[in-house]
């Protein structure tokens, strides 16, 4: 799916797409792992904010410790420099907004901590 990122800066990302125009769901480009990769920020009515970072990091430690995925998995990245920049950016957001819940796509611990419907 292609998104138009016409909503300007969001949390230091140059471009974004505010899906409903209210900040509840904001999508930002996060190229690097694959072309078209995105990070999806979701803000609940309670103001709890989540960042679904896809494959930018394999587990949360990829952000908190600024660790890239193991070498064999990094070979799948289309742009390793962009992945490193994305990790740095998310690490900075993690430091600035400690209540932001960062959810990598393959981190079972992070996924298990999500609220249930």
DSSP file (Angstrom, degrees, kcal/mol; ACC not computed):
  #  RESIDUE AA STRUCTURE BP1 BP2  ACC     N-H-->O    O-->H-N    N-H-->O    O-->H-N    TCO  KAPPA ALPHA  PHI   PSI    X-CA   Y-CA   Z-CA
    1    1 A X              0   0    0      0, 0.0     2,-0.4     0, 0.0     0, 0.0   0.000 360.0 360.0 360.0 136.2    0.0    0.0    0.0
    2    2 A X        -     0   0    0      2,-0.0     2,-0.4     0, 0.0    34,-0.0  -0.839 360.0-163.4-101.3 137.6    1.3    3.5   -0.9
    3    3 A X        -     0   0    0     -2,-0.4     2,-0.6    33,-0.0    33,-0.0  -0.902  17.1-133.9-116.3 146.6    0.7    6.4    1.5
    4    4 A X        -     0   0    0     -2,-0.4     2,-1.0     1,-0.0     3,-0.1  -0.892  14.4-154.2 -94.4 127.4    1.0   10.1    0.7
    5    5 A X        +     0   0    0     -2,-0.6     3,-0.3     1,-0.2    12,-0.2  -0.672  43.5 137.2-104.3  77.0    2.9   11.7    3.5
    6    6 A X        +     0   0    0     -2,-1.0    11,-0.2     1,-0.2    -1,-0.2   0.297  43.0  87.2-105.7   7.1    1.5   15.3    3.2
    7    7 A X  S    S-     0   0    0      9,-2.6    -1,-0.2     1,-0.3    10,-0.2   0.332  84.8-131.3 -96.9   9.4    1.0   16.2    6.9
    8    8 A X        -     0   0    0      8,-0.4    -1,-0.3    -3,-0.3     5,-0.1  -0.211  54.2  -2.9  79.6-168.0    4.4   17.5    7.6
    9    9 A X        -     0   0    0      6,-0.1     2,-0.3     3,-0.1     5,-0.2  -0.181  54.0-179.0 -64.4 149.3    6.8   16.8   10.5
   10   10 A X  B >   -A   13   0A   0      3,-2.1     3,-2.5     5,-0.2     5,-0.1  -0.897  69.8 -23.4-150.0 119.1    5.9   14.5   13.4
   11   11 A X  T 3  S-     0   0    0     -2,-0.3     3,-0.1     1,-0.3    82,-0.1   0.829 129.1 -46.2  48.0  39.7    8.1   13.7   16.3
   12   12 A X  T 3  S+     0   0    0      1,-0.3     2,-0.4     2,-0.1    -1,-0.3   0.330 109.3 124.4  88.9  -8.3   11.2   14.6   14.3
   13   13 A X  B <   -A   10   0A   0     -3,-2.5    -3,-2.1     1,-0.1    -1,-0.3  -0.717  61.3-137.2 -82.5 136.0   10.2   12.7   11.2
   14   14 A X  S    S+     0   0    0     -2,-0.4     2,-0.3    -5,-0.2    -1,-0.1   0.850  82.1  28.2 -64.9 -37.0   10.2   15.0    8.2
   15   15 A X        +     0   0    0     14,-0.1    14,-0.4    -5,-0.1     2,-0.3  -0.903  66.9 165.5-127.8 153.5    6.9   13.7    6.7
   16   16 A X        -     0   0    0     -2,-0.3    -9,-2.6    12,-0.2     2,-0.4  -0.957  29.1-136.1-154.4 171.3    3.8   12.0    8.1
   17   17 A X  E     -B   27   0B   0     10,-1.9    10,-2.7    -2,-0.3     2,-1.0  -0.922  11.4-158.0-136.5 111.5    0.3   11.0    7.4
   18   18 A X  E     -B   26   0B   0     -2,-0.4     3,-0.3     8,-0.2     8,-0.2  -0.798  12.9-157.7 -88.6 103.1   -2.3   11.7   10.1
   19   19 A X  S    S+     0   0    0      6,-2.1    -1,-0.2    -2,-1.0     7,-0.1   0.862  86.1  18.3 -56.3 -46.3   -4.9    9.2    9.1
   20   20 A X  S    S-     0   0    0      5,-0.5    -1,-0.3    -3,-0.1     6,-0.1   0.430 103.0-116.5-107.2  -0.7   -7.9   10.8   10.8
   21   21 A X  S    S+     0   0    0      4,-0.3    -2,-0.1    -3,-0.3     5,-0.1   0.591  97.4  88.4  78.0   9.8   -6.5   14.3   11.3
   22   22 A X  S    S-     0   0    0      3,-0.1     4,-0.1     0, 0.0    -1,-0.0   0.329 101.3-108.5-122.0   6.4   -6.6   14.0   15.1
   23   23 A X  S    S+     0   0    0      2,-0.3     3,-0.2     1,-0.0    20,-0.2   0.442  86.9 117.1  82.0  -0.7   -3.3   12.5   15.9
   24   24 A X  S    S+     0   0    0      1,-0.3    19,-2.5    18,-0.1     2,-0.4   0.903  86.4  17.9 -67.8 -40.7   -4.9    9.1   16.9
   25   25 A X  E    S+ C   0  42B   0     17,-0.2    -6,-2.1     2,-0.0    -5,-0.5  -0.965  73.4 174.7-134.8 116.8   -3.0    7.3   14.1
   26   26 A X  E     -BC  18  41B   0     15,-2.6    15,-3.3    -2,-0.4     2,-0.4  -0.987  12.2-159.8-125.9 129.6    0.0    8.8   12.4
   27   27 A X  E     -BC  17  40B   0    -10,-2.7   -10,-1.9    -2,-0.4     2,-0.4  -0.908   9.1-175.7-110.7 133.2    2.1    7.0    9.9
   28   28 A X  E     - C   0  39B   0     11,-2.5    11,-2.3    -2,-0.4   -12,-0.2  -0.958  31.9-105.2-125.5 146.8    5.7    8.0    9.1
   29   29 A X  E     + C   0  38B   0    -14,-0.4     9,-0.3    -2,-0.4   -14,-0.1  -0.468  33.3 177.6 -69.0 141.1    8.1    6.6    6.5
   30   30 A X    >   -     0   0    0      7,-3.1     3,-0.6    -2,-0.1     4,-0.3  -0.472  11.8-178.3-140.3  64.2   10.8    4.4    7.8
   31   31 A X  T 3   +     0   0    0      1,-0.2    55,-0.2     2,-0.1     4,-0.2  -0.188  45.9  76.8 -65.1 158.4   12.8    3.2    4.8
   32   32 A X  T 3  S+     0   0    0      2,-0.3    47,-2.6    50,-0.1    46,-1.4  -0.393  85.8  53.9 141.6 -61.1   15.6    0.8    5.3
   33   33 A X  S <  S-     0   0    0     -3,-0.6    45,-1.1     1,-0.3     2,-0.3   0.983 130.1 -13.6 -68.3 -54.6   14.4   -2.7    5.9
   34   34 A X  S >  S-     0   0    0     -4,-0.3     3,-1.9    43,-0.2    -1,-0.3  -0.981  85.4 -89.6-140.2 152.3   12.2   -2.7    2.8
   35   35 A X  T 3  S+     0   0    0     -2,-0.3    -4,-0.0     1,-0.3    44,-0.0  -0.396 115.6  25.7 -58.9 136.4   11.1    0.1    0.5
   36   36 A X  T 3  S+     0   0    0      1,-0.3    -1,-0.3    -2,-0.1    -5,-0.1   0.468  84.0 154.3  88.4   1.3    7.9    1.5    1.8
   37   37 A X    <   -     0   0    0     -3,-1.9    -7,-3.1    -7,-0.1     2,-0.3  -0.316  20.6-173.0 -62.1 146.9    8.4    0.5    5.4
   38   38 A X  E     -C   29   0B   0     -9,-0.3     2,-0.4    -8,-0.1    -9,-0.2  -0.911  25.9-134.7-136.8 162.7    6.6    2.7    7.9
   39   39 A X  E     -C   28   0B   0    -11,-2.3   -11,-2.5    -2,-0.3     2,-0.6  -0.979  22.4-151.8-114.0 135.1    6.2    3.3   11.6
   40   40 A X  E     -CD  27  52B   0     12,-2.1    12,-3.1    -2,-0.4     2,-0.5  -0.940   5.2-161.5-113.3 119.9    2.7    3.6   12.9
   41   41 A X  E     -CD  26  51B   0    -15,-3.3   -15,-2.6    -2,-0.6     2,-0.5  -0.863   8.2-170.7 -98.2 129.0    2.1    5.8   16.0
   42   42 A X  E     -CD  25  50B   0      8,-2.3     8,-2.9    -2,-0.5     2,-0.5  -0.985   6.6-166.3-123.3 128.1   -1.2    5.2   17.8
   43   43 A X  E     - D   0  49B   0    -19,-2.5     6,-0.2    -2,-0.5     2,-0.1  -0.964  14.1-147.8-114.4 119.8   -2.5    7.4   20.6
   44   44 A X    >   -     0   0    0      4,-2.9     3,-2.7    -2,-0.5   -19,-0.0  -0.358  31.9-102.8 -79.0 162.7   -5.4    6.0   22.6
   45   45 A X  T 3  S+     0   0    0      1,-0.3    -1,-0.1     2,-0.1   -21,-0.0   0.785 124.6  62.0 -55.7 -26.1   -8.1    8.2   24.2
   46   46 A X  T 3  S-     0   0    0      2,-0.1    -1,-0.3     1,-0.1     3,-0.1   0.488 119.9-113.4 -76.0  -2.3   -6.2    7.7   27.5
   47   47 A X    <   +     0   0    0     -3,-2.7     2,-0.3     1,-0.3    -2,-0.1   0.398  69.1 146.2  80.0   0.8   -3.2    9.5   25.8
   48   48 A X        -     0   0    0     -5,-0.1    -4,-2.9    52,-0.1     2,-0.4  -0.536  36.6-152.4 -66.6 131.3   -1.2    6.2   26.0
   49   49 A X  E     -D   43   0B   0     50,-0.3    52,-2.6    -2,-0.3     2,-0.3  -0.908  13.9-170.5-118.1 137.4    1.0    6.3   22.9
   50   50 A X  E     -De  42 101B   0     -8,-2.9    -8,-2.3    -2,-0.4     2,-0.5  -0.907  10.9-156.6-121.6 148.6    2.4    3.3   20.9
   51   51 A X  E     -De  41 102B   0     50,-2.9    52,-3.3    -2,-0.3     2,-0.9  -0.950   5.4-161.1-126.1 109.8    5.0    3.1   18.1
   52   52 A X  E     +De  40 103B   0    -12,-3.1   -12,-2.1    -2,-0.5    52,-0.2  -0.812  12.8 179.7 -91.0 106.6    4.7    0.0   15.9
   53   53 A X  E >   -     0   0B   0     50,-1.5     3,-2.0    -2,-0.9    51,-0.2   0.333  15.7-156.8 -98.3   6.9    8.1    0.0   14.3
   54   54 A X  E 3   - e   0 104B   0     49,-0.6    51,-2.7     1,-0.2     3,-0.5  -0.292  67.9 -17.3  59.0-131.2    7.8   -3.1   12.1
   55   55 A X  T 3  S+     0   0    0      1,-0.2    -1,-0.2    49,-0.2     3,-0.1   0.167 101.1 108.9 -97.1  16.5   11.2   -4.7   11.3
   56   56 A X  S <  S+     0   0    0     -3,-2.0     2,-0.3     1,-0.2    13,-0.2   0.906  97.3  11.8 -57.2 -39.4   13.3   -1.6   12.1
   57   57 A X        -     0   0    0     -3,-0.5    49,-0.4    -4,-0.1    48,-0.3  -0.979  68.3-141.7-134.7 149.2   14.4   -3.7   15.1
   58   58 A X  S    S+     0   0    0     -2,-0.3    48,-0.4     1,-0.2     2,-0.3   0.901  89.1   6.7 -75.8 -41.7   13.9   -7.4   15.8
   59   59 A X  S >  S-     0   0    0     48,-0.1     3,-2.1    46,-0.1     4,-0.4  -0.878  86.9 -97.0-134.7 167.2   13.4   -6.8   19.5
   60   60 A X  T >> S+     0   0    0      1,-0.3     4,-2.4    -2,-0.3     3,-1.9   0.823 117.6  68.9 -56.3 -33.5   13.0   -3.8   21.8
   61   61 A X  H 3> S+     0   0    0      1,-0.3     4,-2.4     2,-0.2     6,-0.8   0.764  85.0  70.8 -59.5 -23.7   16.7   -4.0   22.7
   62   62 A X  H <4 S+     0   0    0     -3,-2.1     5,-0.3     4,-0.2    -1,-0.3   0.848 111.3  30.5 -58.9 -32.8   17.5   -3.0   19.1
   63   63 A X  H X4 S+     0   0    0     -3,-1.9     3,-0.5    -4,-0.4    -2,-0.2   0.894 122.5  46.3 -89.3 -51.3   16.1    0.5   20.1
   64   64 A X  H 3< S+     0   0    0     -4,-2.4    -3,-0.2     1,-0.3    -2,-0.2   0.823 128.7  27.3 -67.1 -30.8   17.1    0.7   23.8
   65   65 A X  T 3< S-     0   0    0     -4,-2.4    -1,-0.3    -5,-0.3    -3,-0.2   0.312 105.0-123.6-110.8   6.4   20.6   -0.6   23.2
   66   66 A X    <   +     0   0    0     -3,-0.5     2,-0.5     1,-0.2    -3,-0.2   0.908  55.9 157.6  50.9  49.0   20.9    0.7   19.6
   67   67 A X        -     0   0    0     -6,-0.8    -1,-0.2    -5,-0.3    -2,-0.1  -0.895  35.1-139.9-107.4 128.1   21.7   -2.8   18.4
   68   68 A X        -     0   0    0     -2,-0.5     3,-0.1     1,-0.1   -11,-0.1  -0.357  36.4 -87.6 -74.5 163.7   21.1   -3.9   14.8
   69   69 A X        -     0   0    0    -13,-0.2    -1,-0.1     1,-0.1     5,-0.1  -0.255  63.8 -73.1 -62.8 160.2   19.8   -7.3   14.0
   70   70 A X    >>  -     0   0    0      1,-0.1     4,-1.8     3,-0.1     3,-1.1  -0.195  53.6-101.4 -55.6 152.3   22.3  -10.1   13.6
   71   71 A X  H 3> S+     0   0    0      1,-0.3     4,-1.4     2,-0.2     3,-0.2   0.841 118.7  54.1 -48.2 -49.1   24.4  -10.0   10.5
   72   72 A X  H 34 S+     0   0    0      1,-0.2    -1,-0.3     2,-0.2     4,-0.2   0.876 112.4  45.4 -59.0 -34.1   22.5  -12.6    8.5
   73   73 A X  H X4 S+     0   0    0     -3,-1.1     3,-1.4     1,-0.2    -1,-0.2   0.812 104.5  61.8 -77.0 -30.1   19.2  -10.8    9.1
   74   74 A X  H >< S+     0   0    0     -4,-1.8     3,-2.2     1,-0.3    -1,-0.2   0.799  88.7  72.1 -65.0 -27.4   20.7   -7.4    8.2
   75   75 A X  T 3< S+     0   0    0     -4,-1.4    -1,-0.3     1,-0.3    -2,-0.2   0.736  89.2  61.9 -60.7 -20.0   21.4   -8.7    4.7
   76   76 A X  T <  S+     0   0    0     -3,-1.4    -1,-0.3    -4,-0.2    -2,-0.2   0.632  81.8 104.2 -79.6 -13.0   17.7   -8.5    4.1
   77   77 A X    <   -     0   0    0     -3,-2.2     3,-0.3    -4,-0.2   -44,-0.3  -0.457  62.3-152.1 -71.3 138.1   17.7   -4.7    4.6
   78   78 A X  S    S+     0   0    0    -46,-1.4     2,-0.2   -45,-1.1   -45,-0.2   0.755  90.3  17.5 -79.5 -24.0   17.5   -2.7    1.5
   79   79 A X     >  -     0   0    0    -47,-2.6     4,-1.9     1,-0.1    -1,-0.3  -0.733  61.9-175.2-151.1  94.4   19.4    0.3    3.1
   80   80 A X  H  > S+     0   0    0     -3,-0.3     4,-2.4    -2,-0.2     5,-0.2   0.821  87.5  57.4 -64.0 -31.3   21.4   -0.5    6.3
   81   81 A X  H  > S+     0   0    0      2,-0.2     4,-2.2     1,-0.2    -1,-0.2   0.917 107.0  48.3 -64.5 -42.3   22.3    3.2    6.7
   82   82 A X  H  > S+     0   0    0     -3,-0.2     4,-2.5     2,-0.2    -2,-0.2   0.871 110.0  52.5 -65.8 -36.5   18.6    4.1    6.8
   83   83 A X  H  X S+     0   0    0     -4,-1.9     4,-2.5     2,-0.2    -2,-0.2   0.943 109.4  48.9 -63.4 -46.5   18.0    1.3    9.3
   84   84 A X  H  X S+     0   0    0     -4,-2.4     4,-2.4     1,-0.2    -2,-0.2   0.911 112.0  48.8 -59.2 -42.6   20.7    2.7   11.6
   85   85 A X  H  X S+     0   0    0     -4,-2.2     4,-2.5     2,-0.2    -1,-0.2   0.908 110.3  51.3 -64.2 -41.6   19.3    6.2   11.3
   86   86 A X  H  X S+     0   0    0     -4,-2.5     4,-2.6     2,-0.2    -2,-0.2   0.900 109.7  49.9 -61.4 -41.1   15.8    4.9   12.1
   87   87 A X  H  X S+     0   0    0     -4,-2.5     4,-2.4     2,-0.2    -2,-0.2   0.915 111.2  48.9 -63.5 -43.2   17.2    3.1   15.2
   88   88 A X  H  X S+     0   0    0     -4,-2.4     4,-2.1     2,-0.2    -2,-0.2   0.917 111.8  49.6 -61.2 -42.8   19.0    6.3   16.3
   89   89 A X  H  X S+     0   0    0     -4,-2.5     4,-2.1     1,-0.2    -2,-0.2   0.930 112.8  45.6 -63.4 -46.0   15.8    8.3   15.8
   90   90 A X  H  X S+     0   0    0     -4,-2.6     4,-2.6     1,-0.2    -1,-0.2   0.864 110.2  54.6 -68.2 -34.6   13.7    5.8   17.8
   91   91 A X  H  X S+     0   0    0     -4,-2.4     4,-1.9     2,-0.2    -1,-0.2   0.902 108.8  49.2 -62.8 -40.1   16.3    5.6   20.6
   92   92 A X  H  X S+     0   0    0     -4,-2.1     4,-2.3     2,-0.2    -2,-0.2   0.903 111.7  48.1 -65.5 -41.2   16.1    9.4   20.9
   93   93 A X  H  X S+     0   0    0     -4,-2.1     4,-3.1     2,-0.2    -2,-0.2   0.896 109.1  54.1 -65.2 -38.8   12.3    9.3   21.0
   94   94 A X  H  < S+     0   0    0     -4,-2.6    -2,-0.2     1,-0.2    -1,-0.2   0.891 111.8  44.7 -61.8 -39.8   12.5    6.5   23.7
   95   95 A X  H  < S+     0   0    0     -4,-1.9     3,-0.4     1,-0.2    -1,-0.2   0.885 118.1  43.4 -70.7 -39.1   14.7    8.8   25.8
   96   96 A X  H  < S+     0   0    0     -4,-2.3     2,-0.4     1,-0.3    -2,-0.2   0.846 125.8  31.1 -76.3 -34.6   12.6   11.8   25.3
   97   97 A X    ><  +     0   0    0     -4,-3.1     3,-2.2    -5,-0.2    -1,-0.3  -0.713  65.7 175.1-125.6  78.5    9.2   10.1   25.8
   98   98 A X  T 3  S+     0   0    0     -3,-0.4    -1,-0.1    -2,-0.4    -4,-0.1   0.698  79.4  59.7 -62.9 -17.7    9.8    7.2   28.2
   99   99 A X  T 3  S+     0   0    0      2,-0.1     2,-0.4   -49,-0.0   -50,-0.3   0.558  77.5 110.0 -85.8  -7.4    6.0    6.4   28.3
  100  100 A X    <   -     0   0    0     -3,-2.2     2,-0.7    -7,-0.2   -50,-0.2  -0.546  67.2-140.5 -67.2 124.5    6.0    5.7   24.5
  101  101 A X  E     -e   50   0B   0    -52,-2.6   -50,-2.9    -2,-0.4     2,-0.5  -0.807  14.2-156.9 -92.4 114.5    5.5    2.0   24.1
  102  102 A X  E     -e   51   0B   0     -2,-0.7     2,-0.6   -52,-0.2   -50,-0.2  -0.810   8.0-168.9 -96.3 127.0    7.7    0.8   21.2
  103  103 A X  E     -e   52   0B   0    -52,-3.3   -50,-1.5    -2,-0.5   -49,-0.6  -0.890   5.6-161.5-123.7 100.5    6.6   -2.4   19.6
  104  104 A X  E >   -e   54   0B   0     -2,-0.6     3,-1.2   -52,-0.2   -49,-0.2  -0.505  30.1-118.6 -72.6 150.9    8.9   -4.2   17.1
  105  105 A X  T 3  S+     0   0    0    -51,-2.7   -50,-0.1   -48,-0.3    -1,-0.1   0.771 108.5  38.2 -63.6 -28.0    7.0   -6.7   14.9
  106  106 A X  T 3  S+     0   0    0    -49,-0.4     2,-0.9   -52,-0.4    -1,-0.2   0.201  83.5 109.2-112.8  16.4    8.9   -9.8   16.1
  107  107 A X    <>  -     0   0    0     -3,-1.2     4,-2.4     1,-0.2     5,-0.2  -0.800  45.8-169.7 -97.8 100.7    9.3   -9.1   19.9
  108  108 A X  H  > S+     0   0    0     -2,-0.9     4,-2.4     1,-0.2    -1,-0.2   0.840  85.8  55.0 -59.2 -35.2    6.9  -11.5   21.6
  109  109 A X  H  > S+     0   0    0      2,-0.2     4,-1.1     1,-0.2    -1,-0.2   0.925 109.9  45.5 -65.3 -43.5    7.4   -9.7   25.0
  110  110 A X  H  4 S+     0   0    0      1,-0.2     4,-0.4     2,-0.2     3,-0.3   0.908 114.2  48.6 -66.3 -41.3    6.4   -6.3   23.5
  111  111 A X  H >< S+     0   0    0     -4,-2.4     3,-1.2     1,-0.2    -1,-0.2   0.892 108.2  54.2 -66.1 -38.7    3.4   -7.9   21.7
  112  112 A X  H 3< S+     0   0    0     -4,-2.4    -1,-0.2     1,-0.2    -2,-0.2   0.768 102.8  58.7 -66.1 -25.4    2.3   -9.7   24.9
  113  113 A X  T 3< S+     0   0    0     -4,-1.1    -1,-0.2    -3,-0.3    -2,-0.2   0.545  81.2 109.7 -82.8  -6.9    2.3   -6.4   26.8
  114  114 A X  S <  S-     0   0    0     -3,-1.2     2,-0.0    -4,-0.4    -3,-0.0  -0.392  80.8-100.2 -68.6 146.1   -0.3   -4.8   24.5
  115  115 A X        -     0   0    0      1,-0.1     2,-0.3    -2,-0.1    -1,-0.1  -0.358  36.5-126.6 -64.9 146.2   -3.7   -4.2   25.9
  116  116 A X              0   0    0      1,-0.1    -1,-0.1    -3,-0.1    -3,-0.0  -0.691 360.0 360.0 -93.2 146.1   -6.4   -6.8   25.0
  117  117 A X              0   0    0     -2,-0.3    -1,-0.1     0, 0.0    -2,-0.0   0.458 360.0 360.0 -80.2 360.0   -9.7   -5.9   23.4
